[in-house]
Amino acid sequence: MTEFRPGGFQVLPVVVKNLLIINGLVFLAQVTFEQTGMGSLENLFALHDVHSVYFRPHQLVTHLFMHGSLGHIFFNMFALWMFGNVLENYWGAKRFLIFYIACGLGAGILHLGVLYYENIPVMELFHSLPALQQEELLYSPNFKVNIATVGASGAVFGCLAAFGYLFPNSLIYLYFFIPIKAKWFVLMYAAMEFFMGVRNSAGDNVAHWAHLGGALVGFLLVLYWNKTSRRKFY
């Protein structure tokens, strides 16, 4: 059995390091644009429902580098370093980057699929309104289909799933104190996300299906890459 205990930012592989820097710079740009009255970057780069007038295909990638708050980016980047650091050292930079982007895309696609289904009644009501009311709603930030999704969580959940598969018996220390094997941590976290997603998250603003999409793609990728070479569990 091995242990995984975060100790600090002594070693940063190149992809993880650059992802941390890019996410930090984008968050700084978000704050700067909003506080100086230059507008929000969300309409251009955050992920929107395909029904939204703001939806663009590139948002499937760009939303991964945007965050909604300081706490949001801190915990995502900490998890990226915690698990991504191990994976990049294990795989190398090229494979880890492919993995990270693939998980992010998978998260975004599943999230859009769920949103599309959930917003069918909204769009039916929208199309039943007079043209003037439709025009008023079309660009309104309060219109449900215009609510943006941001964050690297989907890609990070892919990293977590891969870590749990490759190093299932490694110990993760919750709150730096409570030890739990990676495999149980991943399974419990995934079960919680599934439960919250099915019950429609009780009105919270967390993209639970995006998390599950990233985790699913991460698991399938690592399963495929490891199908001929796996010899032992760490």
Number of C-alpha atoms within 10 A of each C-alpha: 10 12 16 18 15 13 8 9 11 5 10 17 16 15 18 24 16 12 18 20 13 14 20 19 14 16 19 14 15 20 17 14 14 12 11 8 8 10 13 16 15 21 19 16 24 26 30 29 22 16 17 17 13 21 20 16 11 12 22 23 18 19 23 25 22 28 25 15 12 12 10 15 21 14 12 21 21 15 18 26 25 23 22 28 21 19 23 23 14 12 12 14 16 10 12 20 18 11 23 27 19 20 32 31 23 25 32 29 17 18 24 21 14 16 19 17 10 13 15 12 10 14 15 10 11 16 11 10 12 9 11 9 12 14 11 10 16 18 15 12 12 10 14 17 25 22 18 20 25 24 24 30 30 34 32 29 32 34 32 26 30 27 23 23 20 21 21 20 19 21 20 23 17 11 7 10 9 9 16 17 19 24 22 15 20 21 13 12 17 19 13 13 20 17 13 18 19 12 10 16 16 9 8 9 10 16 23 23 26 31 29 28 24 32 28 21 26 30 22 15 17 18 15 10 10 13 10 8 7 10 8 7 11 13
